[in-house]
Amino acid sequence: TCCCEDDNGQDLSTYSFATDGFHAAATSANLCLATGVRGGVDWMRKLAFRYRRVKELYSTYKNNVGGLLGPAKRDAWLQLRAEVEALTDSWLTNALKSLSIISSRSNCVNVLVTTTQLIPALAKVLLYSLGSAFPIENIYSATKIGKESCFERIMQRFGRKVVYVVIGDGVEEEQAAKKHNMPFWRISSHSDLLALHQALEFEYL
């Protein structure tokens, strides 16, 4: 959900997210429209401020996650990344090659649709060093609305005359792709990943 229209542009440099009462209202199960409670004007504005702050952090650190983590955690993160790469036979590096080709094209973009909630999804994208491949506005969480609804929103945003290619390994995205007549490229093994990279490199895709 985009909260941009609820953001009044207030300077957040001295704003206290910890004491603005947002969390107290957020724990209420009641969706009311009164000011200060979940769903109200004041609550929506506070939510919009949080989205703006998250967007700032994402944009600032998408190419420098180590700067966000600090020296000690950065070293631990790099070590873990190296171990993951070794255990998965460079799965992430190979995936990033394809994503980089797509994002380098002037008429193409990468869009991520995930069943992970938005904030944890953004954290994962940064920790996997995929921030350069996915602008924050191109990351959609299907947690509440499902992948098919996300696909519909993406089509509303980019138009129906655009060529969409769905890349994934799940049944849900395959069915959603089929419903919208989008080609589906299944990735379930290294050979699939390498075939995708080759197709992109030779501009078959």
C-alpha positions in Angstrom: 0.0 0.0 0.0 1.4 3.4 -0.9 1.2 6.0 1.8 2.7 8.8 -0.2 -0.5 10.8 -0.3 -0.7 10.8 3.5 2.8 12.3 3.9 2.7 16.0 4.5 6.4 16.4 3.8 7.3 17.2 7.5 11.1 17.4 8.3 11.9 14.1 10.0 15.4 14.9 11.2 14.3 15.6 14.7 11.1 13.5 14.6 10.9 10.8 17.3 9.4 7.6 15.9 9.7 6.0 19.4 7.4 8.4 21.1 4.9 9.5 18.5 2.2 7.0 19.8 2.1 5.0 16.6 2.8 1.6 18.2 0.1 2.1 20.8 -2.4 2.7 18.1 -1.0 -0.1 15.9 -1.6 -2.7 18.6 -5.4 -2.0 18.7 -7.4 -4.5 16.8 -10.1 -1.9 16.0 -10.0 -0.1 12.7 -11.4 3.3 13.5 -11.3 6.6 11.6 -10.7 8.9 14.6 -7.4 10.8 14.9 -4.6 8.8 16.6 -6.0 5.3 16.2 -5.3 2.7 13.5 -6.7 3.8 10.2 -7.2 7.4 11.3 -5.7 10.4 9.5 -3.0 10.9 12.2 -2.1 7.2 12.2 -1.9 7.1 8.4 0.4 10.1 8.5 2.7 8.5 11.0 2.7 5.3 8.9 3.6 7.4 5.8 6.5 9.0 7.8 7.8 5.4 8.5 7.6 4.5 4.8 9.5 7.6 3.9 12.2 6.8 6.5 12.5 3.2 5.2 12.7 4.5 1.6 15.5 6.9 2.6 17.4 4.1 4.4 17.0 1.7 1.5 18.0 4.2 -1.1 21.0 5.3 0.9 22.4 1.8 1.7 21.2 -0.3 -1.3 24.8 -0.3 -2.6 26.5 -0.1 0.8 24.9 -2.5 3.3 28.1 -2.6 5.3 27.6 1.1 6.1 24.3 0.3 7.6 25.5 -2.6 9.6 28.7 -1.1 11.0 32.2 -2.7 11.0 31.7 -5.7 13.3 28.4 -6.8 11.8 29.6 -6.1 8.3 32.5 -8.5 8.7 30.1 -11.2 10.1 27.7 -10.6 7.2 30.5 -10.8 4.6 31.7 -14.1 6.1 28.1 -15.5 6.1 27.6 -14.4 2.5 30.8 -16.1 1.5 29.6 -19.3 3.3 26.2 -19.2 1.6 27.8 -18.7 -1.8 30.1 -21.7 -1.2 27.2 -23.9 0.0 24.9 -22.9 -2.9 27.5 -23.1 -5.7 27.3 -19.3 -6.2 23.5 -19.2 -6.7 23.2 -15.6 -5.7 26.1 -14.4 -7.9 24.5 -16.2 -10.9 21.1 -14.7 -10.1 22.5 -11.2 -9.8 24.2 -11.5 -13.2 20.8 -11.9 -14.9 19.2 -9.2 -12.7 22.0 -6.8 -13.6 21.6 -7.4 -17.3 17.9 -6.6 -17.0 18.4 -3.5 -15.0 21.1 -2.2 -17.3 18.6 -2.1 -20.2 17.0 1.3 -20.7 13.6 -0.2 -21.5 13.5 -3.0 -18.8 13.0 -3.1 -15.0 13.2 -5.8 -12.4 10.0 -6.2 -10.2 10.0 -8.4 -7.1 6.8 -9.9 -5.8 7.2 -11.8 -2.5 5.0 -13.4 0.1 7.3 -11.9 2.8 6.0 -8.8 4.5 7.4 -5.6 3.0 9.9 -4.5 5.7 11.5 -8.0 6.2 11.5 -8.3 2.4 13.4 -5.0 2.0 15.9 -6.2 4.7 16.4 -9.5 2.8 17.0 -7.7 -0.5 19.6 -5.5 1.1 21.3 -8.4 2.9 21.5 -10.4 -0.3 23.0 -7.3 -2.1 20.1 -7.1 -4.5 19.3 -3.5 -3.8 20.9 -2.3 -7.0 18.7 -4.6 -9.0 15.4 -3.7 -7.4 14.3 0.0 -6.8 12.2 0.1 -3.6 9.1 1.1 -5.6 9.4 -2.1 -7.6 9.1 -4.4 -4.5 5.6 -5.7 -3.8 4.5 -7.7 -0.8 1.8 -10.3 -1.6 1.3 -11.2 2.1 -2.2 -9.7 2.4 -3.4 -9.6 -1.2 -1.8 -12.5 -3.0 0.5 -12.6 -6.0 -2.2 -12.3 -8.6 -3.4 -9.0 -7.1 0.2 -7.8 -7.1 0.5 -8.7 -10.8 -2.7 -6.7 -11.5 -1.3 -3.7 -9.7 2.0 -4.0 -11.7 0.0 -4.1 -14.9 -2.0 -1.1 -13.9 1.2 0.8 -13.2 3.2 -0.2 -16.3 0.4 -0.8 -18.8 -0.9 -3.7 -20.7 1.2 -3.2 -23.9 4.4 -4.0 -22.0 6.0 -7.4 -22.3 6.1 -9.1 -18.9 8.2 -12.2 -18.1 7.6 -13.9 -14.8 10.6 -15.7 -13.3 10.0 -18.0 -10.3 9.6 -21.4 -8.9 6.2 -21.3 -7.2 2.8 -22.5 -8.3 1.1 -19.2 -7.3 3.2 -17.0 -9.6 3.0 -19.6 -12.4 -0.9 -19.6 -12.2 -1.0 -15.8 -12.0 1.3 -15.5 -15.0 -0.9 -17.9 -17.0 -4.0 -16.0 -16.1 -2.4 -12.7 -17.4 -0.9 -14.5 -20.5 2.7 -13.8 -19.3 5.5 -16.1 -20.2 6.8 -18.0 -17.1 10.4 -19.0 -16.7 10.8 -21.6 -14.1 13.9 -21.5 -11.9 14.4 -24.7 -9.9 18.0 -25.6 -10.5 21.4 -24.1 -11.5 20.9 -25.1 -15.1 17.7 -23.0 -15.2 19.5 -20.0 -13.8 22.4 -20.4 -16.3 20.0 -20.9 -19.2 18.2 -17.6 -18.1 21.6 -15.8 -18.0 22.5 -17.1 -21.5 19.1 -16.1 -22.9 19.6 -12.6 -21.6 23.2 -12.4 -22.7 22.4 -13.3 -26.3 19.3 -11.1 -26.2 16.9 -14.0 -26.8 15.0 -12.6 -23.8 
